[in-house]
Amino acid sequence: MNSFPPNSKEAAAASPTAEPVYWRVEGSLLELGALRPVGFFTWNSQSFSERWARRAGMALMTVTRPFAYAASRTFATRFLHTLLRGVSLDRLDLLGEEYFQYVLKPQIRKEASEKLLDMVRRGERVVLVSQLLDHIMRPLARHFGIDAFVANRLEFRDGAATGRLLDPVVRPRGPFAWLSGGSRNGQISEDKLVRRLGWADSAQLKSTILTAGRPAPLTDNSVVTFGDVPRVDRLSVRETLANRHILLIGVTGFIGKVWLVDLLENVPDIGKITLLIRRNRTTSAQRRFEKIVEESPTFDRLHERHGRNLGAFLKEKIEVVEGDVSQPGLGMNDLAQAKLVRSVDLVVNSAGLTDFNPDLREALASNVDSAVHLLDFVRKCNRAGLMHLSTCYVVGMRDGRVGEELRDNYNPSGDPAFEAEREIESLREMIGRIEERAQSPELTKALRRQALGRGGDPSRVSATELDGVLKRNRVRWSRNRLVRVGMRRAQHLGWPNTYTFTKSLGESMLSGRGRDLAIAIVRPSIVESSERSPFAGWNEGINTSGPLSYLLGTNFRQLPTNERKCLDVIPVDMVCRGMTLIAAAVISRRNARMYQLATSAINPVNMGRSIELTGLAHRKHYRRQPGIDHWLKLKFETIPVSKLRYERLSIPMQKALISRINRAATTLHMKKPPLARQERDLVRAEKLIELYEPFILHNEHVFECENARLLSAALPPDERPYFEFAPESIDWWDYWINVHIPALRRWCYPLMEGRPLESRTPRELDWSTQAAHASAVPNPAPPSDPLWRSS
């Protein structure tokens, strides 16, 4: 959309004190018929009824506006904008871009455009002046590479327009100006412009000049030390991590890969990074890592820097060892353990099972046993500290502000008799009883009857085949039983699922047994697409918000939620910057015991806004797609509703109706129910919403993140662009619409639909050590500002 003239920004920056040249948009840059506000004013509603109500209001104003215009052009302008009462700022920003792109841009006058661009290239400080809203003028100004404009502005309260224009109002040109037509030269002197606008003086004009960039989020950046948090006056990440040895567990995961690349790019003097990777049945740990480097987009920027020699560079910086954090000694052989014990400075565990309700055996092994084995290993080391990744949602089903404190034997129900170690032993006994029952003669007899079917004749099935079916059914029975048992126990104690339950038990083990060790537990909230590193818009796999946002982009209309509840989402690269700060603090022994990496306390986005932003992001995509299906999705967006309305009017009601139709078809002896597929889709959607209800409907959490911000405040100025943890800087509108949802559409939605991701040719790398020194770059480039755009 942007068409910046060559060197326009450089030229403008060279003369920042130059007197502005005012250019009136109406009558020069735009054709007379281009300024039809009807389109913009009727595009802005989320619901069907609101859209038609605004259209009716616009029709009424079309009749009455000439009389209002004759009485006062300023009053007529105010009168027209009352239709926008109740429309959100987010929606107006997106629709302003749409209105410029699809209505105004095609009608820009070529002659006037060329003259305006010529002025910008010469370095003149041009200020566009228009009666349009600033939501439309920003994309118009950016299109010409102009940084300043004057336009009408709406008043907003709690993110919604009041329908009132802020003073001073840019009124339309007079009738004689319109009758005389437009000139390709829209320049107008300052005095003449002030007179035509009916303003007091030129000072008032200059005070209303707006910038073409998006306004920065209004947040308070102050941070204060409370309690026993260690005071850190200065923390240089590069000095602290220079020549240090880090053991990273979980590099195959989403966070692990991004953090590894972040370290390699921004800490060039880091000593060594050892990666603990589990061996697959057919693939060694070393080959698994090589395949990640050759195929993952995470390493694109490093590949651009090093080319074919990336393999050699990584081989010099990185060592891979085979192991398994859920096993004693981290699953390593004695030689590897002895070598690491002597040299490692920091152990970082970003591994963990992230299924919400897994087999209880797997959850305990991944989230509890691993914590115990990590403690044992760190205790053997000469000087190692431990950074362990958990999740903010270990707080469970409770409301309110969540501080950064590590409590022994924590449980959301507040049971004073709860002890984590005793609970773990009880869970293991339960697992043993279920495994014993799975082998019992009674269950074997039931599973045998099930395998043989109605006939029950064992002579029709071979013994080998029957044994195979029995074995699979026994495993399935045990797994289903352990999934249900873990989920019920978690919810009884106040956790929403087995994942958060076992993660909290792992924290309790670290807290109780590791009081004398340098340990920092890091709790990210919902980790989503990257904001800028390794590039803007990187995501991987099917993560927390992916299925829900996908559902909101279909014909699904009502989501049960508490729209005032915060949805605590944080970009993965913001999490990695926080991890780097905490790693430096642990190595220098100036760390707190607990760090939450979250946004809800400092830069909150509630469920109502996140649903609307998701709908606007889908709208931006569907607006460019042909077809009636995309047109319908463009017109109808999901809205937040109460749980009662959802059950009466949405998926549960639809599923019940379709189920009756299918049952009726079965009684009529039809071969196949006519709506079987639709019923299956509704069942899956209903289960998905039930799974995510703790995040979108219940438990109004607000997670503090002051400990990481304290470390960020101690950074030297030259390191802040690389390592600053600043959730207050996130522009949710830009992130959600231009980064996050396009990233999900590119990297996650295909997996949900069973489609392959975009094909990538694996990198051909030289893994020898000869070219490593030649490929190294001593001074890494700062992170780039332009965002990857896709819709």
Secondary structure, 3 states (H helix, E strand, C coil): CCCCCCCHHHHHHHCCCCCCEEEECECCCECCCCCCHHHHHHCCCCCHHHHHHHHHHHHHHHHHHHHHHHHCHHHHHHHHHHHHCCCEHHHHHHHHHHHHHHHHHHHECHHHHHHHHHHHHCCCCEEEEEEEEHHHHHHHHHHCCCCEEEEECEEEECCEEEEEECCCCCCCCCHHHHHCCCCCCCEECHHHHHHHHCCCCHHHHHHCCEECCCCCCCCCCCCCCCCCCCCCCCCCHHHHHECCEEEEECCCCHHHHHHHHHHHHHCCCECEEEEEECCCCCCCHHHHHHHHHHHCHHHHHHHHHHHHHHHHHHHHHEEEEECCCCCHHHHCCHHHHHHHHHHCCEEEECCCCCCCCCCHHHHHHHHHHHHHHHHHHHHHCCCCEEEEECCHHHHCCCCEEECCCCCCCCCCCCCCCCCHHHHHHHHHHHHHHHHHHHCCHHHHHHHHHHHHCCCCCHHHCCHHHHHHHHHHHHHHHHHHHHHHHHHHHHHHHCCCCHHHHHHHHHHHHHHHHCCCCCEEEEEECEEECCCCCCCCCCCCCCCCHHHHHHHHCCCCCEEECCCCCECCEEEHHHHHHHHHHHHHHHHCCCCCCEEEECCCCCCCCEHHHHHHHHHHHHHHHHCCCCCHHHHHHHHCCCEEECHHHHHHHCHHHHHHHHHHHHHHHHHCCCCCCCCHHHHHHHHHHHHHHHHHHHHHCCCCEEECCHHHHHHHHCCCHHHHHHHCCCHHHCCHHHHHHHHHHHHHHHHCHHHHCCCCCCCCCCCCCCCCCCCHHHHCCCCCCCCCCCCCCCC
